[in-house]
Every structure is written in C-alpha cells, then in structure tokens.
Amino acid sequence: MTTINPKTRIKVGVSSCLLGEKVRWNGDHKQDLFVKDLLGRFFEWVPTCPEVEIGMGIPRETVQLTGSPKSPRMVGSSTGTDWTAHMNRYSKKRSMELAKLNLCGYIFKNRSPSCGIARIKVYKEDGNSTPNGTGLFADAFMQQCALVPVEDEGRLHDPRIRENFITRVFAYHRLSNLLNGRFSRKALVEFHTTHKFQLLAHNRKHYDALGKLVATAKQFSPSELKHRYAEAFMQTLSFKTSAKKNADVLYHMLGFFKKLLSAEEKKVVIEAIEDYRRELVPLIVPVTLIRHHVLVHKVAYLADQVYLNPHPKELMLRNHV
C-alpha cells in the first residue's frame, strides 16, 4: 500500500508559475490546480523560476531560443539581449543544488524557452522556426538528474501520461529509499520481487533483463549494481502501460487463485478483465476485484505486489477508461 506521511512528503521540483506565483514575463502566473492542490497533498514542492532568478525581472521582455536546436542561444525577442551565458551558468549550479535534495520528479512549464522539456521553438536567422528545442534550464536538469522522472504540465492533462509520470515518481521514491538505505543484494531481490507485476505491465523484455541482472548481482560491486539496476529499473517504467499489458498482468495474478476461487468467482474476474481490455470499464475495476481476493484468501505474494497499490487511491489515476 502506498502511503505518504504528510511530514515526509516526496520532494518534487516544479516551475514556480504553476503554483500560482506571479513570476511570468507579464507579471501573471499559470497556476495549475491539479498540480498545486491535488498533487500538493502528496508532494513537497521545490519551486524554481530560472528567468527571475538570473535577474530578468518582473515584468520582462519575452525571450526565445535561436540558432541550433542542439546548442541554442536565449535572446530577448525584441532587443536581442543575449541571456545564454547567464542562464547556462545558473542552470548548471541550480541543477547541482537540486540533485542534492534527492528530488523524485519535476513538473516543468511547457513551451518555455527555459523550462520546456521538448518541442520548444528554435528560431533561425531567416525568422523561421523548428520545434526541436529544449529549454536551457530543463536541459541542464535532465542531464544532471537523468533518472528523475520529468514531465510538462500540458501533457499531464492526458490521463495515461499523467498516470505514467506519477507512477514513476512514486517508484523512484521507493528506489531511492532502497539505494540510500541499508542496501544489500537481499534487499534488492526483495525490492525487485515486489515490483514484478508493475515492471511487467510496462515492458516484459526489460523486466527479463532486470531479472538477469538481479540473478547475477554477486558479479558486481554494490555501487555498480546500484547504478545498473536503477538505470534499467527507471528505463523499464518509462514505457507506457496499455490495456493489453495490464490485462496480461491481471490474468497472471488470477493464476494464483486457481484452487481458491469458485468457477463463478473466476468468471466475474475474467469478465471484468475483458471489459477493461475492451475499454468498457477503468483499470480500477478488475484491480479492485483482485485486491479483494488477495485479502480474503491471504495470498502473501500478491499482497506485497506494488502493482496493486502503486500510488495513493485519492489520485484516482486508474479511474479513467
């Protein structure tokens, strides 16, 4: 079960304007109530506005990226003032500071030349643009904290993207607790075992590769093992789930009840899984049935599976069709 102590909420970075802070170029904000209010119940926000923090002021001239998408410059849209060096120095310094805070995720402002994580316009000398850029601060953060899940608030309006991102944030939090706690190969095996079905729901091939890594754990030093596992674990979760993948996992779990459920009880679960596969009901329906039978029949192996409770139910991430 995923529970969060209000006093030890997960630290997540966020663009300041999304919390309602009036730091935008025009002195306004871009408050996102889902981010600020609902996610704020579980996350401890670490806000940043790089443009304000390098002294650009409020209000201020808008800026844009110019030149090469791989190494763009940040300049004032009207005056051409070049902020590139200031922003790059700040971004490197701030990213190193944030890395020390052990953030478990970051929500950036979309379409921002400083905070956009992808598809940012980069203007050429002839005035035409290509949407292949990355905001300077976002780019520095993603390089410094490569495993930390990131997303922009615009994409979070898509239920599947939202679920995938928040699932990764909570997973990274658990992973960090493992790696920064009393790490041992035994602890790694236990961690990997409890995440079996969650990993399978994202990518079976990568789950199998992770299993081989855990099986050969003695071949690596603790530091190398941590690095290899963390990288592969987060890469596996970067693949999005699907109705088919989740249905396969649910049928796998149903196999644990082969001798425990009556024919009618199995039929009810199967119908729920198939209705979900056909996108007639949300994932929470068959998952709730499985959880019920796990509790009633005390199936210890499944009771410990993160897949059944990957994040707080209050977020209702599995309630969409």
NORFEN-V745535 format. One record per backbone hydrogen bond with DSSP energy under -0.5 kcal/mol. CO is the residue of the C=O (numbers start at 1). NH is the residue of the N-H. If there is no record, write none. Layout:
co,nh
CO,NH
CO,NH
//
This chain:
co,nh
1,3
5,8
6,9
10,44
11,104
12,46
13,107
14,48
15,18
16,19
16,21
17,20
17,30
18,32
21,23
24,27
25,59
25,60
28,24
31,33
32,36
33,37
33,38
34,39
35,40
38,41
39,42
39,43
42,10
43,45
44,12
45,47
46,14
48,16
49,53
50,54
51,56
52,55
62,77
64,75
65,123
66,73
68,71
71,68
73,66
73,75
74,83
74,84
75,64
76,80
81,76
81,83
83,87
84,88
85,89
86,90
87,91
88,92
89,93
90,94
91,95
92,96
93,97
94,98
95,99
96,100
97,101
98,101
98,103
99,102
104,149
105,13
106,108
106,151
107,15
108,153
109,112
112,116
113,136
114,137
114,138
116,135
120,133
121,65
122,130
123,67
124,127
128,124
130,122
130,132
133,120
135,139
136,140
137,141
138,142
139,143
140,144
141,145
143,146
145,148
149,106
151,108
152,155
152,156
154,157
155,158
157,159
158,162
159,163
160,164
161,165
162,166
163,167
164,168
165,169
166,170
167,171
168,172
169,173
170,174
171,175
172,176
173,177
174,178
175,179
176,180
177,181
178,181
181,183
184,188
185,189
186,190
187,191
188,192
189,193
190,194
191,195
193,196
194,306
195,199
196,200
197,201
199,202
199,203
203,207
204,208
205,209
206,210
207,211
208,212
209,213
210,214
211,215
212,216
214,217
216,219
217,220
221,225
222,226
223,227
224,228
225,229
226,230
227,231
228,232
229,233
230,234
231,235
232,236
233,237
234,238
235,238
236,239
242,246
243,247
244,248
245,249
246,250
247,251
248,252
249,253
250,254
251,255
253,256
254,257
255,258
257,260
257,261
262,266
263,267
264,268
265,269
266,270
267,271
268,272
269,273
270,274
271,275
272,276
273,277
274,278
275,280
275,281
276,279
282,285
282,286
283,287
284,288
285,289
286,290
287,291
288,292
289,293
290,294
291,295
292,296
293,297
294,298
294,299
298,300
299,303
300,304
302,305
305,308
306,309
307,310
312,315
313,316
316,319
318,284
320,283
//
